[in-house]
């Protein structure tokens, strides 16, 4: 099908990419939860402010930050791991899973995924 406007560029918003990354990260074995630091919580509420104000539900993305700059797409994820998790193994698994899931769900290519482990769940 052709016609005016059908060649428009589709841009996936960073909140969508953050939601995909968050949902993917918490499904990786060894991840207990997303663990946003103070800046992560503030950034989440600043970014979701209009949705919160309007009463629309937001995806649980506190602890995930997505940035587009100079043609690069970067994802930063703050996590808490389970007490039996191997930090390096789980971190790499999250990186691989997020890159794959974002590409599959959005067609976007993630240039880097930075994982910060902020806590180990004692359970």
C-alpha positions as a Markdown table, in Angstrom:
| # | Residue | x | y | z |
|---|---|---|---|---|
| 1 | Unk | 0.0 | 0.0 | 0.0 |
| 2 | Unk | 1.4 | 3.4 | -0.9 |
| 3 | Unk | 0.3 | 6.9 | -0.5 |
| 4 | Unk | 1.0 | 10.2 | 1.3 |
| 5 | Unk | 2.5 | 9.8 | 4.8 |
| 6 | Unk | 3.2 | 6.1 | 4.6 |
| 7 | Unk | 6.9 | 6.7 | 4.3 |
| 8 | Unk | 7.0 | 8.4 | 7.7 |
| 9 | Unk | 9.8 | 7.5 | 10.1 |
| 10 | Unk | 8.8 | 5.6 | 13.2 |
| 11 | Unk | 10.6 | 6.6 | 16.3 |
| 12 | Unk | 10.2 | 4.5 | 19.4 |
| 13 | Unk | 10.2 | 6.6 | 22.6 |
| 14 | Unk | 12.8 | 6.0 | 25.3 |
| 15 | Unk | 10.0 | 5.2 | 27.9 |
| 16 | Unk | 9.0 | 2.2 | 25.7 |
| 17 | Unk | 12.6 | 1.0 | 25.4 |
| 18 | Unk | 13.0 | 1.4 | 29.2 |
| 19 | Unk | 9.8 | -0.7 | 29.8 |
| 20 | Unk | 11.1 | -3.4 | 27.5 |
| 21 | Unk | 14.5 | -3.4 | 29.3 |
| 22 | Unk | 13.0 | -3.4 | 32.8 |
| 23 | Unk | 10.6 | -6.3 | 32.0 |
| 24 | Unk | 13.5 | -8.3 | 30.5 |
| 25 | Unk | 16.0 | -7.6 | 33.2 |
| 26 | Unk | 13.8 | -8.8 | 36.0 |
| 27 | Unk | 13.2 | -12.1 | 34.2 |
| 28 | Unk | 16.9 | -13.0 | 34.1 |
| 29 | Unk | 17.7 | -15.7 | 36.8 |
| 30 | Unk | 19.6 | -14.2 | 39.6 |
| 31 | Unk | 17.9 | -10.8 | 39.4 |
| 32 | Unk | 15.8 | -10.1 | 42.5 |
| 33 | Unk | 14.4 | -6.7 | 41.4 |
| 34 | Unk | 15.2 | -3.4 | 39.8 |
| 35 | Unk | 16.9 | -1.2 | 42.5 |
| 36 | Unk | 16.8 | 2.4 | 41.6 |
| 37 | Unk | 19.1 | 4.7 | 43.6 |
| 38 | Unk | 17.9 | 8.2 | 44.6 |
| 39 | Unk | 18.7 | 9.7 | 41.2 |
| 40 | Unk | 16.9 | 6.8 | 39.5 |
| 41 | Unk | 13.7 | 7.4 | 41.5 |
| 42 | Unk | 13.8 | 11.1 | 40.8 |
| 43 | Unk | 14.5 | 10.5 | 37.1 |
| 44 | Unk | 11.6 | 8.0 | 36.9 |
| 45 | Unk | 9.1 | 10.4 | 38.4 |
| 46 | Unk | 10.3 | 13.3 | 36.3 |
| 47 | Unk | 10.0 | 11.3 | 33.2 |
| 48 | Unk | 6.7 | 9.8 | 34.1 |
| 49 | Unk | 5.3 | 13.1 | 35.5 |
| 50 | Unk | 2.7 | 13.7 | 32.8 |
| 51 | Unk | 1.4 | 10.2 | 32.9 |
| 52 | Unk | 1.2 | 10.3 | 36.7 |
| 53 | Unk | -0.5 | 13.6 | 36.6 |
| 54 | Unk | -3.1 | 12.4 | 34.1 |
| 55 | Unk | -3.7 | 9.2 | 36.1 |
| 56 | Unk | -2.5 | 6.9 | 33.3 |
| 57 | Unk | -0.6 | 3.8 | 34.4 |
| 58 | Unk | 3.1 | 3.7 | 33.9 |
| 59 | Unk | 5.4 | 0.7 | 33.3 |
| 60 | Unk | 7.7 | -0.2 | 36.2 |
| 61 | Unk | 10.9 | 1.3 | 34.9 |
| 62 | Unk | 12.4 | 3.0 | 38.0 |
| 63 | Unk | 16.1 | 1.8 | 37.9 |
| 64 | Unk | 16.3 | 1.9 | 34.1 |
| 65 | Unk | 17.6 | 4.9 | 32.2 |
| 66 | Unk | 17.7 | 5.2 | 28.4 |
| 67 | Unk | 19.5 | 7.8 | 26.6 |
| 68 | Unk | 19.8 | 8.8 | 22.9 |
| 69 | Unk | 22.8 | 10.9 | 22.1 |
| 70 | Unk | 24.9 | 11.4 | 19.0 |
| 71 | Unk | 23.1 | 8.5 | 17.2 |
| 72 | Unk | 23.8 | 6.1 | 20.1 |
| 73 | Unk | 21.2 | 4.3 | 22.2 |
| 74 | Unk | 22.4 | 3.5 | 25.7 |
| 75 | Unk | 20.6 | 1.7 | 28.6 |
| 76 | Unk | 21.6 | 1.8 | 32.3 |
| 77 | Unk | 20.0 | -0.6 | 34.7 |
| 78 | Unk | 20.3 | -0.7 | 38.5 |
| 79 | Unk | 19.6 | -4.1 | 40.0 |
| 80 | Unk | 19.5 | -6.1 | 43.2 |
| 81 | Unk | 20.5 | -9.7 | 42.8 |
| 82 | Unk | 19.6 | -12.8 | 44.7 |
| 83 | Unk | 22.1 | -14.0 | 47.3 |
| 84 | Unk | 23.2 | -16.9 | 45.3 |
| 85 | Unk | 23.8 | -15.0 | 42.0 |
| 86 | Unk | 27.2 | -14.8 | 40.4 |
| 87 | Unk | 27.4 | -11.0 | 39.7 |
| 88 | Unk | 29.4 | -11.2 | 36.5 |
| 89 | Unk | 27.4 | -14.0 | 35.0 |
| 90 | Unk | 24.0 | -12.4 | 35.8 |
| 91 | Unk | 25.2 | -8.9 | 34.6 |
| 92 | Unk | 26.3 | -10.3 | 31.2 |
| 93 | Unk | 23.1 | -12.3 | 30.9 |
| 94 | Unk | 21.0 | -9.1 | 31.5 |
| 95 | Unk | 23.1 | -7.2 | 29.0 |
| 96 | Unk | 22.6 | -9.9 | 26.3 |
| 97 | Unk | 18.9 | -10.3 | 27.1 |
| 98 | Unk | 18.1 | -6.5 | 27.0 |
| 99 | Unk | 19.9 | -6.0 | 23.7 |
| 100 | Unk | 18.0 | -8.9 | 22.1 |
| 101 | Unk | 14.6 | -8.0 | 23.6 |
| 102 | Unk | 14.8 | -4.3 | 22.6 |
| 103 | Unk | 15.8 | -5.2 | 19.1 |
| 104 | Unk | 12.9 | -7.8 | 18.9 |
| 105 | Unk | 10.3 | -5.6 | 20.4 |
| 106 | Unk | 11.2 | -2.2 | 18.8 |
| 107 | Unk | 13.7 | -2.8 | 16.0 |
| 108 | Unk | 16.1 | -0.4 | 17.8 |
| 109 | Unk | 19.8 | -1.3 | 18.1 |
| 110 | Unk | 21.1 | -0.8 | 21.7 |
| 111 | Unk | 24.8 | 0.3 | 21.6 |
| 112 | Unk | 25.5 | -0.4 | 25.3 |
| 113 | Unk | 23.9 | -1.7 | 28.4 |
| 114 | Unk | 25.5 | -0.7 | 31.7 |
| 115 | Unk | 24.6 | -2.8 | 34.7 |
| 116 | Unk | 25.0 | -1.5 | 38.3 |
| 117 | Unk | 24.4 | -4.0 | 41.1 |
| 118 | Unk | 23.2 | -1.8 | 44.1 |
| 119 | Unk | 22.1 | -4.6 | 46.5 |
| 120 | Unk | 22.2 | -8.3 | 47.2 |
| 121 | Unk | 18.9 | -9.7 | 48.5 |
| 122 | Unk | 19.7 | -11.6 | 51.7 |
| 123 | Unk | 16.9 | -14.1 | 51.2 |
